[in-house]
Amino acid sequence: MKYVRSWGLLAATALLLAACGGGGDGDQSPRVKYTAVVSFGDSLSDIGTYGTATLKAVTGGGKYTVNASDSKNWTELIAAAAGVTVPCPAQTGLESSGPLAAFAEAKTDHAGCYGYAQGGARVTNPVGPGNKALIGLGDTSGYVGQLTDPVLNQINRHLATTATGAFSGTELVTMLAGGNDVFINLATFAATVGAGGDATVAGGAAVTAMGTAGAELAGYIKALIIAKGAKHVVVVTLPDVSQTPFGYSQPASVQGLINTMATTFNSQLTSGLAGTSGVLIVDAYTQGRLQTASPVQYGVTNNTVPACDLTKTAFASSLVCSAATLITGDVSHYAFADSVHPTPYAYRLLAQYVTDQMLKAGWL
Amino acid sequence: MKKNLSPFALAAVTALALAASGTASAQSAGTWFAKGGVNNIAPHVKSGDLSAPSIPGTKIDVKSATSAIFTLGYMLTDEVSFEFYAGLPYKHEVVGDGSIKGVGKLGTIKQVSPTLFAQYRFMEASATFRPYLGLGLTYAYFYGGEGSGTLTSLTNPGGSPTKLSASSAFGVSPQLGATLTLGERWFLDASVIKTFIKNKNTLSTGQTIDTKLDPVSSNLSIGYRF
């Protein structure tokens, strides 16, 4: 009898073991409840400002990446991770002209849309790459007619849309800018040197201008975003523009200058924001350099050649790049779509780093 | 997770030490015995790095869990026994470590780890207090992996939820324990078990991470001799 009892116990145990539940997705909701993602900045955060009907129909483009129906930039991925509705561009339109006139569309504001970032936007100066004002200066990129409304205006436009002229405090605000200040200041440097000017003096002026832009951006974030009630502002530092196909096409001395321009901008930006509560600085500069140094770790198969064949696109930008205008071969894990903009894969890597930092801060 | 002895083990040992001595009873050859109690499993994780694409040094830690255990044993001789440990499932929390330390809970994983021990018991079969050493073979069966928003955000931000699973594995389990006789048939038993075990965790993104779990189990049971 005693054996029966003990085996009975074993059988009961076996039954208990068998009563196992399956796995699941777990709790996918973020720790902070956000009502919207409000993004400011340039092409790296632009979710379709220039995706005009004609541009989309003709090129399949609209965003600065390898465009496809499921191509998302990092702000869209962060919005999804933050559990808010799919963001939409706050303003659309394109002032294209000349050979690109067919893409033009009137500037329109969209209520309830908080994707303010625009390709070509600078921190303060209203004329960035691709702006029509550049045509008069002999820069044919101006035919694209990008609106390039600077970050300062973007923030003010958002404040003007709210009844109180302030943030509610439940938004997740993203900021990534400075790249277009690099390009314009670099163009000025090249023009100065090309006209026989002193390279050291011209380079110094470019670096100083970047420092000013970084300090201005920090000031706008403090005075127009934090002081206006925002409580979660993700500020992404400017990636190292010298480590892009554009950068690699420059002489070593210019690459060094570009790097200094980026680090000067970032140091002014981060020191200006030091100790500001409600700001999370995500060091994409350092993270980007790590990715460049160890592509395999990040699953990147190529970080020097653009995935888009810019001889096939309507103009030399990933804004008009889609599956039809790719180089041959598998580019799904390339880092760059064009000379400076990330592929969807690289945007995902950036989003992954931003979420890592947000999780550690308890923001996600 | 770096403590060598969990608070639970200390409590178990203390309980044994404080327990009143009972009358001697035979723990001799041919005796069957069964136990029921609680067991705490505290993994001492050495994590590998999450495979690409990942932030370098992405590691995990596995938190301790407590559950009920049941055992069935047989005295082959007055000194040598075999004992089979089974029990209710454990649910462990998996958290970020290494370069992602601080991100919080990545998910949970359940496991059962039945173990068959061969034991050597010191002292006389009739002794009130008998320490013993054991060596066991453990099969750790992992199942019911559950992810989290944190895991998804780190591995597939803005995408579909990342699922988590862990491979099951065999391990070797040295054991140090003691019994204290409470009466003719009842006894208290406490033991500490170290299990050497490695496994592989797999995410639905296709990424993997190898871990050495090497848990210390501490248990306190009440037993009955048949």
Boltz contact constraints between the chains, C-beta under 6 A:
constraints:
  - contact:
      token1: [A, 2]
      token2: [B, 226]
      max_distance: 6.0
  - contact:
      token1: [A, 6]
      token2: [B, 32]
      max_distance: 6.0
  - contact:
      token1: [A, 6]
      token2: [B, 34]
      max_distance: 6.0
  - contact:
      token1: [A, 6]
      token2: [B, 72]
      max_distance: 6.0
  - contact:
      token1: [A, 9]
      token2: [B, 34]
      max_distance: 6.0
  - contact:
      token1: [A, 10]
      token2: [B, 72]
      max_distance: 6.0
  - contact:
      token1: [A, 13]
      token2: [B, 70]
      max_distance: 6.0
  - contact:
      token1: [A, 13]
      token2: [B, 86]
      max_distance: 6.0
  - contact:
      token1: [A, 16]
      token2: [B, 88]
      max_distance: 6.0
  - contact:
      token1: [A, 17]
      token2: [B, 112]
      max_distance: 6.0
  - contact:
      token1: [A, 20]
      token2: [B, 143]
      max_distance: 6.0
  - contact:
      token1: [A, 21]
      token2: [B, 144]
      max_distance: 6.0
  - contact:
      token1: [A, 22]
      token2: [B, 144]
      max_distance: 6.0
  - contact:
      token1: [A, 23]
      token2: [B, 144]
      max_distance: 6.0
  - contact:
      token1: [A, 23]
      token2: [B, 145]
      max_distance: 6.0
  - contact:
      token1: [A, 23]
      token2: [B, 146]
      max_distance: 6.0
  - contact:
      token1: [A, 24]
      token2: [B, 146]
      max_distance: 6.0
  - contact:
      token1: [A, 25]
      token2: [B, 147]
      max_distance: 6.0
  - contact:
      token1: [A, 25]
      token2: [B, 161]
      max_distance: 6.0
  - contact:
      token1: [A, 26]
      token2: [B, 107]
      max_distance: 6.0
  - contact:
      token1: [A, 26]
      token2: [B, 146]
      max_distance: 6.0
  - contact:
      token1: [A, 26]
      token2: [B, 147]
      max_distance: 6.0
  - contact:
      token1: [A, 26]
      token2: [B, 148]
      max_distance: 6.0
  - contact:
      token1: [A, 27]
      token2: [B, 148]
      max_distance: 6.0
  - contact:
      token1: [A, 28]
      token2: [B, 149]
      max_distance: 6.0
  - contact:
      token1: [A, 28]
      token2: [B, 161]
      max_distance: 6.0
  - contact:
      token1: [A, 29]
      token2: [B, 149]
      max_distance: 6.0
  - contact:
      token1: [A, 30]
      token2: [B, 149]
      max_distance: 6.0
  - contact:
      token1: [A, 77]
      token2: [B, 157]
      max_distance: 6.0
  - contact:
      token1: [A, 77]
      token2: [B, 158]
      max_distance: 6.0
  - contact:
      token1: [A, 80]
      token2: [B, 158]
      max_distance: 6.0
  - contact:
      token1: [A, 81]
      token2: [B, 153]
      max_distance: 6.0
  - contact:
      token1: [A, 81]
      token2: [B, 157]
      max_distance: 6.0
  - contact:
      token1: [A, 81]
      token2: [B, 158]
      max_distance: 6.0
  - contact:
      token1: [A, 297]
      token2: [B, 52]
      max_distance: 6.0
  - contact:
      token1: [A, 297]
      token2: [B, 56]
      max_distance: 6.0
  - contact:
      token1: [A, 298]
      token2: [B, 53]
      max_distance: 6.0
  - contact:
      token1: [A, 299]
      token2: [B, 52]
      max_distance: 6.0
  - contact:
      token1: [A, 299]
      token2: [B, 53]
      max_distance: 6.0
  - contact:
      token1: [A, 351]
      token2: [B, 157]
      max_distance: 6.0
  - contact:
      token1: [A, 352]
      token2: [B, 157]
      max_distance: 6.0
  - contact:
      token1: [A, 355]
      token2: [B, 153]
      max_distance: 6.0
  - contact:
      token1: [A, 355]
      token2: [B, 157]
      max_distance: 6.0
  - contact:
      token1: [A, 356]
      token2: [B, 154]
      max_distance: 6.0
  - contact:
      token1: [A, 359]
      token2: [B, 103]
      max_distance: 6.0
  - contact:
      token1: [A, 359]
      token2: [B, 150]
      max_distance: 6.0
  - contact:
      token1: [A, 360]
      token2: [B, 102]
      max_distance: 6.0
  - contact:
      token1: [A, 360]
      token2: [B, 103]
      max_distance: 6.0
  - contact:
      token1: [A, 364]
      token2: [B, 153]
      max_distance: 6.0
